[in-house]
Amino acid sequence: MKISLFLLCFLILLPISLQDDAIPQVKKIPSRAHAELTNHGFPIGLLPLSVKDYVLNKTSGDFSLFLHGTCKITLPPDNYIATYSNKVTGRISQGKIAELHGIRVRAFFKSWSITGIRSSGDNLVFEVAGITAKYPSKNFDETLDCEGKRSSS
Ligand SMILES: *[C@@H]1O[C@H](CO)[C@@H](O)[C@H](O)[C@H]1NC(C)=O
């Protein structure tokens, strides 16, 4: 009786410990805006950590995202500086963010607007100035805080 109870506990706990091993960092989803990203097949690291407000029309996918001011983030792996306006708008659907406004990335001595992002298998495809750039999605698993904020903490 004692042994079977022990075994039962073991069998119940086993999947939990296995899961923890399989996923070393349990990701906390910081906000509803980040949750909508994961709902649509995107990693949370596309957005800065602190989001002030977020409005989504579930029918059309049109969203407006409000940050606590302009926000700069260094994007892995090439360390491009992405600048988020305090208002970012776009249209999100499964695996696709279109008509994006408010995110610019600095590369080749120039600032470019990211106009769309697609999720394609294990990659994210960024549309910038009519060309596309592909990066592994796992680079965006972590959500980063704005650089101005980090120095104050
Ligand atoms: C949401 O989008 C639908 C489809 O484009 C539109 O008919 C509706 O008016 C929108 N709702 C709001 C609250 O903007």
Backbone and ligand atoms as CSV (ligand in chain L), in Angstrom:
chain,resi,resn,atom,element,x,y,z
A,1,MET,N,N,0.835,-1.205,0.000
A,1,MET,CA,C,0.000,0.000,0.000
A,1,MET,C,C,0.874,1.262,0.000
A,2,LYS,N,N,1.833,1.274,0.921
A,2,LYS,CA,C,2.751,2.404,0.999
A,2,LYS,C,C,3.550,2.543,-0.295
A,3,ILE,N,N,3.984,1.418,-0.789
A,3,ILE,CA,C,4.827,1.435,-1.982
A,3,ILE,C,C,4.032,1.935,-3.191
A,4,SER,N,N,2.796,1.455,-3.299
A,4,SER,CA,C,2.031,1.876,-4.465
A,4,SER,C,C,1.697,3.371,-4.411
A,5,LEU,N,N,1.514,3.870,-3.184
A,5,LEU,CA,C,1.264,5.301,-3.030
A,5,LEU,C,C,2.495,6.102,-3.462
A,6,PHE,N,N,3.632,5.580,-3.028
A,6,PHE,CA,C,4.903,6.205,-3.409
A,6,PHE,C,C,5.055,6.215,-4.938
A,7,LEU,N,N,4.717,5.061,-5.508
A,7,LEU,CA,C,4.836,4.917,-6.952
A,7,LEU,C,C,3.896,5.881,-7.672
A,8,LEU,N,N,2.701,6.020,-7.100
A,8,LEU,CA,C,1.712,6.918,-7.687
A,8,LEU,C,C,2.229,8.356,-7.678
A,9,CYS,N,N,2.771,8.754,-6.520
A,9,CYS,CA,C,3.317,10.104,-6.412
A,9,CYS,C,C,4.435,10.296,-7.418
A,10,PHE,N,N,5.263,9.284,-7.525
A,10,PHE,CA,C,6.391,9.335,-8.445
A,10,PHE,C,C,5.900,9.525,-9.882
A,11,LEU,N,N,4.869,8.752,-10.224
A,11,LEU,CA,C,4.361,8.814,-11.599
A,11,LEU,C,C,3.697,10.155,-11.895
A,12,ILE,N,N,3.101,10.737,-10.859
A,12,ILE,CA,C,2.475,12.039,-11.066
A,12,ILE,C,C,3.534,13.122,-11.211
A,13,LEU,N,N,4.578,13.016,-10.387
A,13,LEU,CA,C,5.604,14.060,-10.387
A,13,LEU,C,C,6.577,13.932,-11.552
A,14,LEU,N,N,6.717,12.720,-12.062
A,14,LEU,CA,C,7.706,12.490,-13.111
A,14,LEU,C,C,7.519,13.408,-14.341
A,15,PRO,N,N,6.313,13.474,-14.866
A,15,PRO,CA,C,6.165,14.320,-16.058
A,15,PRO,C,C,6.505,15.779,-15.783
A,16,ILE,N,N,6.231,16.237,-14.554
A,16,ILE,CA,C,6.532,17.623,-14.212
A,16,ILE,C,C,8.037,17.865,-14.248
A,17,SER,N,N,8.793,16.920,-13.629
A,17,SER,CA,C,10.240,17.119,-13.604
A,17,SER,C,C,10.837,16.952,-14.998
A,18,LEU,N,N,10.254,16.076,-15.783
A,18,LEU,CA,C,10.751,15.901,-17.147
A,18,LEU,C,C,10.537,17.169,-17.946
A,19,GLN,N,N,9.381,17.768,-17.763
A,19,GLN,CA,C,9.070,19.000,-18.468
A,19,GLN,C,C,10.066,20.091,-18.109
A,20,ASP,N,N,10.374,20.194,-16.813
A,20,ASP,CA,C,11.318,21.209,-16.378
A,20,ASP,C,C,12.682,21.003,-17.025
A,21,ASP,N,N,13.040,19.739,-17.205
A,21,ASP,CA,C,14.319,19.472,-17.845
A,21,ASP,C,C,14.289,19.847,-19.316
A,22,ALA,N,N,13.157,19.547,-19.938
A,22,ALA,CA,C,13.053,19.806,-21.368
A,22,ALA,C,C,13.044,21.310,-21.654
A,23,ILE,N,N,12.439,22.078,-20.759
A,23,ILE,CA,C,12.372,23.532,-20.944
A,23,ILE,C,C,13.109,24.183,-19.776
A,24,PRO,N,N,14.405,24.430,-19.948
A,24,PRO,CA,C,15.190,24.917,-18.815
A,24,PRO,C,C,14.691,26.254,-18.258
A,25,GLN,N,N,14.304,27.205,-19.159
A,25,GLN,CA,C,13.780,28.460,-18.632
A,25,GLN,C,C,12.285,28.491,-18.886
A,26,VAL,N,N,11.524,28.577,-17.822
A,26,VAL,CA,C,10.088,28.715,-17.996
A,26,VAL,C,C,9.819,30.189,-18.306
A,27,LYS,N,N,9.241,30.432,-19.466
A,27,LYS,CA,C,9.046,31.810,-19.896
A,27,LYS,C,C,7.781,32.402,-19.275
A,28,LYS,N,N,7.964,33.515,-18.614
A,28,LYS,CA,C,6.799,34.234,-18.125
A,28,LYS,C,C,6.383,35.210,-19.208
A,29,ILE,N,N,5.106,35.291,-19.457
A,29,ILE,CA,C,4.641,36.196,-20.495
A,29,ILE,C,C,4.307,37.538,-19.840
A,30,PRO,N,N,5.056,38.593,-20.212
A,30,PRO,CA,C,4.961,39.838,-19.456
A,30,PRO,C,C,3.649,40.613,-19.610
A,31,SER,N,N,2.987,40.520,-20.742
A,31,SER,CA,C,1.773,41.324,-20.916
A,31,SER,C,C,0.859,40.665,-21.932
A,32,ARG,N,N,-0.335,41.232,-22.069
A,32,ARG,CA,C,-1.304,40.722,-23.031
A,32,ARG,C,C,-0.787,40.882,-24.462
A,33,ALA,N,N,-0.038,41.959,-24.703
A,33,ALA,CA,C,0.527,42.174,-26.040
A,33,ALA,C,C,1.503,41.047,-26.388
A,34,HIS,N,N,2.314,40.660,-25.407
A,34,HIS,CA,C,3.250,39.549,-25.632
A,34,HIS,C,C,2.488,38.239,-25.830
A,35,ALA,N,N,1.392,38.079,-25.067
A,35,ALA,CA,C,0.579,36.866,-25.205
A,35,ALA,C,C,-0.007,36.769,-26.607
A,36,GLU,N,N,-0.435,37.909,-27.169
A,36,GLU,CA,C,-0.976,37.888,-28.536
A,36,GLU,C,C,0.095,37.507,-29.548
A,37,LEU,N,N,1.325,37.897,-29.282
A,37,LEU,CA,C,2.421,37.482,-30.168
A,37,LEU,C,C,2.526,35.962,-30.177
A,38,THR,N,N,2.557,35.359,-28.984
A,38,THR,CA,C,2.700,33.900,-28.937
A,38,THR,C,C,1.458,33.219,-29.521
A,39,ASN,N,N,0.277,33.791,-29.295
A,39,ASN,CA,C,-0.946,33.233,-29.885
A,39,ASN,C,C,-0.866,33.165,-31.410
A,40,HIS,N,N,-0.119,34.100,-32.006
A,40,HIS,CA,C,-0.042,34.151,-33.456
A,40,HIS,C,C,1.251,33.551,-34.004
A,41,GLY,N,N,1.984,32.850,-33.137
A,41,GLY,CA,C,3.172,32.137,-33.620
A,41,GLY,C,C,4.458,32.942,-33.632
A,42,PHE,N,N,4.511,34.012,-32.811
A,42,PHE,CA,C,5.725,34.825,-32.747
A,42,PHE,C,C,6.345,34.763,-31.355
A,43,PRO,N,N,7.668,34.946,-31.273
A,43,PRO,CA,C,8.323,34.967,-29.954
A,43,PRO,C,C,8.111,36.311,-29.246
A,44,ILE,N,N,8.132,36.279,-27.907
A,44,ILE,CA,C,7.840,37.496,-27.143
A,44,ILE,C,C,8.915,38.561,-27.281
A,45,GLY,N,N,10.129,38.142,-27.670
A,45,GLY,CA,C,11.254,39.079,-27.740
A,45,GLY,C,C,11.149,40.113,-28.846
A,46,LEU,N,N,10.069,40.071,-29.645
A,46,LEU,CA,C,9.880,41.109,-30.660
A,46,LEU,C,C,9.459,42.424,-30.031
A,47,LEU,N,N,8.974,42.335,-28.799
A,47,LEU,CA,C,8.526,43.552,-28.115
A,47,LEU,C,C,9.384,43.818,-26.898
A,48,PRO,N,N,9.542,45.099,-26.564
A,48,PRO,CA,C,10.213,45.395,-25.301
A,48,PRO,C,C,9.394,44.887,-24.112
A,49,LEU,N,N,10.051,44.786,-22.978
A,49,LEU,CA,C,9.432,44.205,-21.799
A,49,LEU,C,C,8.223,45.000,-21.302
A,50,SER,N,N,8.375,46.305,-21.226
A,50,SER,CA,C,7.279,47.071,-20.613
A,50,SER,C,C,6.404,47.738,-21.659
A,51,VAL,N,N,5.189,47.298,-21.703
A,51,VAL,CA,C,4.199,47.824,-22.635
A,51,VAL,C,C,3.162,48.571,-21.806
A,52,LYS,N,N,2.815,49.781,-22.251
A,52,LYS,CA,C,1.881,50.598,-21.476
A,52,LYS,C,C,0.444,50.213,-21.769
A,53,ASP,N,N,0.148,50.075,-23.048
A,53,ASP,CA,C,-1.232,49.745,-23.409
A,53,ASP,C,C,-1.240,49.037,-24.757
A,54,TYR,N,N,-2.298,48.298,-25.003
A,54,TYR,CA,C,-2.370,47.476,-26.209
A,54,TYR,C,C,-3.826,47.321,-26.589
A,55,VAL,N,N,-4.125,47.628,-27.842
A,55,VAL,CA,C,-5.496,47.486,-28.332
A,55,VAL,C,C,-5.461,46.597,-29.563
A,56,LEU,N,N,-6.303,45.573,-29.561
A,56,LEU,CA,C,-6.359,44.663,-30.707
A,56,LEU,C,C,-7.803,44.499,-31.148
A,57,ASN,N,N,-8.030,44.677,-32.441
A,57,ASN,CA,C,-9.321,44.327,-33.022
A,57,ASN,C,C,-9.217,42.868,-33.462
A,58,LYS,N,N,-9.890,42.003,-32.733
A,58,LYS,CA,C,-9.750,40.555,-32.989
A,58,LYS,C,C,-10.295,40.154,-34.349
A,59,THR,N,N,-11.192,40.945,-34.905
A,59,THR,CA,C,-11.751,40.626,-36.221
A,59,THR,C,C,-10.730,40.902,-37.324
A,60,SER,N,N,-10.177,42.103,-37.323
A,60,SER,CA,C,-9.280,42.488,-38.411
A,60,SER,C,C,-7.823,42.185,-38.098
A,61,GLY,N,N,-7.492,42.066,-36.815
A,61,GLY,CA,C,-6.093,41.888,-36.425
A,61,GLY,C,C,-5.349,43.202,-36.289
A,62,ASP,N,N,-6.019,44.322,-36.523
A,62,ASP,CA,C,-5.373,45.631,-36.372
A,62,ASP,C,C,-5.034,45.861,-34.909
A,63,PHE,N,N,-3.808,46.269,-34.660
A,63,PHE,CA,C,-3.414,46.534,-33.270
A,63,PHE,C,C,-2.713,47.882,-33.138
A,64,SER,N,N,-2.821,48.438,-31.964
A,64,SER,CA,C,-2.048,49.613,-31.574
A,64,SER,C,C,-1.375,49.293,-30.261
A,65,LEU,N,N,-0.101,49.579,-30.223
A,65,LEU,CA,C,0.697,49.261,-29.050
A,65,LEU,C,C,1.306,50.561,-28.547
A,66,PHE,N,N,1.189,50.795,-27.260
A,66,PHE,CA,C,1.730,52.026,-26.686
A,66,PHE,C,C,2.812,51.686,-25.676
A,67,LEU,N,N,3.967,52.311,-25.855
A,67,LEU,CA,C,5.075,52.103,-24.923
A,67,LEU,C,C,5.209,53.343,-24.042
A,68,HIS,N,N,6.072,53.249,-23.050
A,68,HIS,CA,C,6.297,54.388,-22.156
A,68,HIS,C,C,7.313,55.331,-22.781
A,69,GLY,N,N,7.104,55.732,-24.015
A,69,GLY,CA,C,8.068,56.585,-24.715
A,69,GLY,C,C,8.847,55.785,-25.728
A,70,THR,N,N,9.732,56.475,-26.444
A,70,THR,CA,C,10.563,55.807,-27.447
A,70,THR,C,C,11.493,54.821,-26.757
A,71,CYS,N,N,11.718,53.706,-27.426
A,71,CYS,CA,C,12.468,52.635,-26.776
A,71,CYS,C,C,13.499,52.068,-27.742
A,72,LYS,N,N,14.731,51.966,-27.276
A,72,LYS,CA,C,15.804,51.387,-28.097
A,72,LYS,C,C,16.206,50.030,-27.529
A,73,ILE,N,N,16.342,49.066,-28.430
A,73,ILE,CA,C,16.752,47.728,-28.020
A,73,ILE,C,C,17.811,47.227,-28.995
A,74,THR,N,N,18.827,46.579,-28.489
A,74,THR,CA,C,19.834,45.968,-29.349
A,74,THR,C,C,19.396,44.547,-29.672
A,75,LEU,N,N,19.190,44.294,-30.962
A,75,LEU,CA,C,18.658,42.996,-31.371
A,75,LEU,C,C,19.775,42.001,-31.661
A,76,PRO,N,N,19.649,40.806,-31.104
A,76,PRO,CA,C,20.602,39.764,-31.440
A,76,PRO,C,C,20.297,39.229,-32.836
A,77,PRO,N,N,21.194,38.575,-33.536
A,77,PRO,CA,C,22.586,38.336,-33.156
A,77,PRO,C,C,23.535,39.403,-33.694
A,78,ASP,N,N,23.053,40.292,-34.561
A,78,ASP,CA,C,23.958,41.236,-35.228
A,78,ASP,C,C,24.049,42.569,-34.505
A,79,ASN,N,N,23.343,42.673,-33.367
A,79,ASN,CA,C,23.378,43.895,-32.570
A,79,ASN,C,C,22.907,45.132,-33.328
A,80,TYR,N,N,21.927,44.949,-34.169
A,80,TYR,CA,C,21.294,46.102,-34.778
A,80,TYR,C,C,20.487,46.815,-33.697
A,81,ILE,N,N,20.483,48.141,-33.774
A,81,ILE,CA,C,19.693,48.903,-32.807
A,81,ILE,C,C,18.291,49.094,-33.379
A,82,ALA,N,N,17.309,48.581,-32.679
A,82,ALA,CA,C,15.924,48.783,-33.083
A,82,ALA,C,C,15.333,49.897,-32.232
A,83,THR,N,N,14.652,50.825,-32.881
A,83,THR,CA,C,13.994,51.910,-32.164
A,83,THR,C,C,12.493,51.756,-32.308
A,84,TYR,N,N,11.819,51.659,-31.183
A,84,TYR,CA,C,10.359,51.545,-31.164
A,84,TYR,C,C,9.790,52.910,-30.846
A,85,SER,N,N,8.860,53.393,-31.670
A,85,SER,CA,C,8.154,54.630,-31.344
A,85,SER,C,C,7.245,54.362,-30.162
A,86,ASN,N,N,6.790,55.434,-29.510
A,86,ASN,CA,C,5.888,55.188,-28.374
A,86,ASN,C,C,4.555,54.612,-28.832
A,87,LYS,N,N,4.271,54.716,-30.142
A,87,LYS,CA,C,3.091,54.042,-30.689
A,87,LYS,C,C,3.503,53.172,-31.874
A,88,VAL,N,N,3.166,51.908,-31.819
A,88,VAL,CA,C,3.459,50.973,-32.904
A,88,VAL,C,C,2.124,50.398,-33.370
A,89,THR,N,N,1.894,50.420,-34.689
A,89,THR,CA,C,0.641,49.865,-35.206
A,89,THR,C,C,0.930,48.825,-36.273
A,90,GLY,N,N,-0.053,47.981,-36.533
A,90,GLY,CA,C,0.093,46.972,-37.563
A,90,GLY,C,C,-1.131,46.082,-37.596
A,91,ARG,N,N,-1.008,45.022,-38.374
A,91,ARG,CA,C,-2.101,44.048,-38.485
A,91,ARG,C,C,-1.520,42.659,-38.302
A,92,ILE,N,N,-2.006,41.976,-37.283
A,92,ILE,CA,C,-1.442,40.657,-36.964
A,92,ILE,C,C,-2.411,39.550,-37.354
A,93,SER,N,N,-1.877,38.518,-37.968
A,93,SER,CA,C,-2.645,37.295,-38.222
A,93,SER,C,C,-1.689,36.138,-37.962
A,94,GLN,N,N,-2.160,34.921,-38.115
A,94,GLN,CA,C,-1.312,33.773,-37.795
A,94,GLN,C,C,-0.017,33.798,-38.612
A,95,GLY,N,N,1.105,33.954,-37.944
A,95,GLY,CA,C,2.405,33.922,-38.611
A,95,GLY,C,C,2.753,35.141,-39.431
A,96,LYS,N,N,1.958,36.209,-39.299
A,96,LYS,CA,C,2.201,37.374,-40.148
A,96,LYS,C,C,1.848,38.683,-39.452
A,97,ILE,N,N,2.771,39.619,-39.486
A,97,ILE,CA,C,2.483,40.985,-39.030
A,97,ILE,C,C,2.713,41.887,-40.235
A,98,ALA,N,N,1.672,42.580,-40.646
A,98,ALA,CA,C,1.748,43.412,-41.846
A,98,ALA,C,C,1.470,44.872,-41.492
A,99,GLU,N,N,1.718,45.724,-42.469
A,99,GLU,CA,C,1.443,47.161,-42.319
A,99,GLU,C,C,2.005,47.715,-41.019
A,100,LEU,N,N,3.179,47.257,-40.702
A,100,LEU,CA,C,3.806,47.647,-39.446
A,100,LEU,C,C,4.333,49.083,-39.545
A,101,HIS,N,N,4.034,49.866,-38.533
A,101,HIS,CA,C,4.570,51.227,-38.429
A,101,HIS,C,C,5.121,51.419,-37.026
A,102,GLY,N,N,6.255,52.052,-36.929
A,102,GLY,CA,C,6.753,52.438,-35.608
A,102,GLY,C,C,7.971,51.674,-35.120
A,103,ILE,N,N,8.511,50.757,-35.932
A,103,ILE,CA,C,9.760,50.095,-35.544
A,103,ILE,C,C,10.800,50.350,-36.633
A,104,ARG,N,N,11.905,50.932,-36.223
A,104,ARG,CA,C,12.986,51.197,-37.174
A,104,ARG,C,C,14.241,50.476,-36.701
A,105,VAL,N,N,15.059,50.126,-37.655
A,105,VAL,CA,C,16.287,49.429,-37.285
A,105,VAL,C,C,17.449,50.124,-37.979
A,106,ARG,N,N,18.545,50.291,-37.230
A,106,ARG,CA,C,19.703,50.991,-37.760
A,106,ARG,C,C,20.704,49.981,-38.315
A,107,ALA,N,N,20.985,50.105,-39.599
A,107,ALA,CA,C,21.953,49.212,-40.231
A,107,ALA,C,C,22.559,49.929,-41.422
A,108,PHE,N,N,23.801,49.673,-41.699
A,108,PHE,CA,C,24.509,50.319,-42.808
A,108,PHE,C,C,24.345,51.835,-42.752
A,109,PHE,N,N,24.529,52.397,-41.568
A,109,PHE,CA,C,24.559,53.843,-41.352
A,109,PHE,C,C,23.251,54.532,-41.685
A,110,LYS,N,N,22.165,53.776,-41.643
A,110,LYS,CA,C,20.895,54.356,-42.020
A,110,LYS,C,C,19.821,53.722,-41.145
A,111,SER,N,N,18.723,54.441,-40.990
A,111,SER,CA,C,17.628,53.900,-40.198
A,111,SER,C,C,16.528,53.427,-41.150
A,112,TRP,N,N,16.124,52.183,-40.989
A,112,TRP,CA,C,15.145,51.579,-41.896
A,112,TRP,C,C,13.886,51.213,-41.133
A,113,SER,N,N,12.772,51.332,-41.791
A,113,SER,CA,C,11.516,50.952,-41.167
A,113,SER,C,C,11.245,49.466,-41.410
A,114,ILE,N,N,10.905,48.753,-40.350
A,114,ILE,CA,C,10.484,47.358,-40.515
A,114,ILE,C,C,9.000,47.391,-40.850
A,115,THR,N,N,8.652,46.941,-42.058
A,115,THR,CA,C,7.260,47.077,-42.506
A,115,THR,C,C,6.440,45.811,-42.293
A,116,GLY,N,N,7.118,44.694,-42.087
A,116,GLY,CA,C,6.386,43.451,-41.859
A,116,GLY,C,C,7.290,42.388,-41.266
A,117,ILE,N,N,6.686,41.433,-40.586
A,117,ILE,CA,C,7.428,40.304,-40.026
A,117,ILE,C,C,6.614,39.041,-40.291
A,118,ARG,N,N,7.276,38.017,-40.799
A,118,ARG,CA,C,6.605,36.732,-41.007
A,118,ARG,C,C,7.308,35.649,-40.213
A,119,SER,N,N,6.532,34.704,-39.752
A,119,SER,CA,C,7.098,33.552,-39.089
A,119,SER,C,C,7.127,32.432,-40.116
A,120,SER,N,N,8.308,31.843,-40.309
A,120,SER,CA,C,8.466,30.819,-41.336
A,120,SER,C,C,9.281,29.679,-40.757
A,121,GLY,N,N,8.608,28.648,-40.314
A,121,GLY,CA,C,9.302,27.538,-39.660
A,121,GLY,C,C,9.993,28.026,-38.411
A,122,ASP,N,N,11.288,27.806,-38.321
A,122,ASP,CA,C,12.054,28.225,-37.155
A,122,ASP,C,C,12.619,29.623,-37.319
A,123,ASN,N,N,12.218,30.305,-38.383
A,123,ASN,CA,C,12.793,31.613,-38.666
A,123,ASN,C,C,11.770,32.730,-38.630
A,124,LEU,N,N,12.289,33.928,-38.434
A,124,LEU,CA,C,11.485,35.124,-38.604
A,124,LEU,C,C,12.025,35.845,-39.826
A,125,VAL,N,N,11.108,36.294,-40.676
A,125,VAL,CA,C,11.507,37.011,-41.871
A,125,VAL,C,C,11.068,38.464,-41.716
A,126,PHE,N,N,12.037,39.360,-41.680
A,126,PHE,CA,C,11.759,40.787,-41.516
A,126,PHE,C,C,11.742,41.451,-42.883
A,127,GLU,N,N,10.735,42.257,-43.111
A,127,GLU,CA,C,10.682,43.030,-44.347
A,127,GLU,C,C,11.152,44.444,-44.049
A,128,VAL,N,N,12.221,44.810,-44.731
A,128,VAL,CA,C,12.818,46.126,-44.525
A,128,VAL,C,C,13.126,46.719,-45.888
A,129,ALA,N,N,12.501,47.849,-46.188
A,129,ALA,CA,C,12.769,48.558,-47.438
A,129,ALA,C,C,12.689,47.627,-48.654
A,130,GLY,N,N,11.676,46.810,-48.716
A,130,GLY,CA,C,11.451,45.961,-49.881
A,130,GLY,C,C,12.327,44.725,-49.938
A,131,ILE,N,N,13.270,44.594,-49.028
A,131,ILE,CA,C,14.055,43.365,-48.984
A,131,ILE,C,C,13.697,42.601,-47.716
A,132,THR,N,N,14.101,41.344,-47.638
A,132,THR,CA,C,13.799,40.569,-46.442
A,132,THR,C,C,15.084,40.054,-45.802
A,133,ALA,N,N,15.035,39.936,-44.510
A,133,ALA,CA,C,16.166,39.398,-43.750
A,133,ALA,C,C,15.637,38.324,-42.823
A,134,LYS,N,N,16.312,37.183,-42.820
A,134,LYS,CA,C,15.826,36.020,-42.077
A,134,LYS,C,C,16.699,35.773,-40.847
A,135,TYR,N,N,16.052,35.583,-39.692
A,135,TYR,CA,C,16.777,35.262,-38.460
A,135,TYR,C,C,16.085,34.121,-37.731
A,136,PRO,N,N,16.857,33.284,-37.047
A,136,PRO,CA,C,16.211,32.227,-36.252
A,136,PRO,C,C,15.323,32.834,-35.164
A,137,SER,N,N,14.114,32.291,-35.018
A,137,SER,CA,C,13.162,32.802,-34.029
A,137,SER,C,C,13.722,32.730,-32.615
A,138,LYS,N,N,14.550,31.745,-32.358
A,138,LYS,CA,C,15.026,31.555,-30.983
A,138,LYS,C,C,15.873,32.732,-30.494
A,139,ASN,N,N,16.377,33.546,-31.438
A,139,ASN,CA,C,17.075,34.769,-31.025
A,139,ASN,C,C,16.149,35.736,-30.303
A,140,PHE,N,N,14.850,35.524,-30.438
A,140,PHE,CA,C,13.882,36.479,-29.897
A,140,PHE,C,C,13.052,35.864,-28.774
A,141,ASP,N,N,13.585,34.836,-28.149
A,141,ASP,CA,C,12.857,34.187,-27.058
A,141,ASP,C,C,12.842,35.023,-25.780
A,142,GLU,N,N,13.847,35.856,-25.620
A,142,GLU,CA,C,13.920,36.692,-24.419
A,142,GLU,C,C,13.354,38.068,-24.749
A,143,THR,N,N,12.620,38.631,-23.792
A,143,THR,CA,C,12.167,39.992,-24.007
A,143,THR,C,C,13.092,40.944,-23.262
A,144,LEU,N,N,13.524,42.006,-23.934
A,144,LEU,CA,C,14.528,42.910,-23.383
A,144,LEU,C,C,13.889,44.225,-22.980
A,145,ASP,N,N,14.464,44.856,-22.002
A,145,ASP,CA,C,13.933,46.158,-21.621
A,145,ASP,C,C,14.620,47.242,-22.448
A,146,CYS,N,N,13.983,48.415,-22.500
A,146,CYS,CA,C,14.549,49.522,-23.253
A,146,CYS,C,C,15.883,49.911,-22.637
A,147,GLU,N,N,16.789,50.381,-23.506
A,147,GLU,CA,C,18.135,50.632,-23.000
A,147,GLU,C,C,18.210,51.800,-22.039
A,148,GLY,N,N,17.372,52.767,-22.252
A,148,GLY,CA,C,17.356,53.895,-21.329
A,148,GLY,C,C,17.003,53.471,-19.922
A,149,LYS,N,N,16.118,52.488,-19.837
A,149,LYS,CA,C,15.629,52.021,-18.534
A,149,LYS,C,C,16.684,51.212,-17.792
A,150,ARG,N,N,17.437,50.424,-18.578
A,150,ARG,CA,C,18.331,49.468,-17.945
A,150,ARG,C,C,19.368,50.183,-17.070
A,151,SER,N,N,19.830,51.364,-17.548
A,151,SER,CA,C,20.871,52.060,-16.803
A,151,SER,C,C,20.350,52.600,-15.473
A,152,SER,N,N,19.058,52.842,-15.389
A,152,SER,CA,C,18.500,53.426,-14.158
A,152,SER,C,C,18.256,52.373,-13.086
A,153,SER,N,N,18.316,51.094,-13.456
A,153,SER,CA,C,18.022,50.068,-12.459
A,153,SER,C,C,19.284,49.627,-11.725
L,1,LIG,C1,C,-12.716,45.700,-36.251
L,1,LIG,O1,O,-12.492,45.308,-37.585
L,1,LIG,C2,C,-13.662,45.042,-38.325
L,1,LIG,C3,C,-13.231,44.477,-39.684
L,1,LIG,O2,O,-12.326,45.321,-40.340
L,1,LIG,C4,C,-14.483,46.328,-38.437
L,1,LIG,O3,O,-15.665,46.059,-39.165
L,1,LIG,C5,C,-14.806,46.815,-37.030
L,1,LIG,O4,O,-15.468,48.059,-37.123
L,1,LIG,C6,C,-13.541,46.976,-36.211
L,1,LIG,N1,N,-13.890,47.286,-34.834
L,1,LIG,C7,C,-13.395,48.331,-34.190
L,1,LIG,C8,C,-13.829,48.472,-32.765
L,1,LIG,O5,O,-12.632,49.127,-34.710
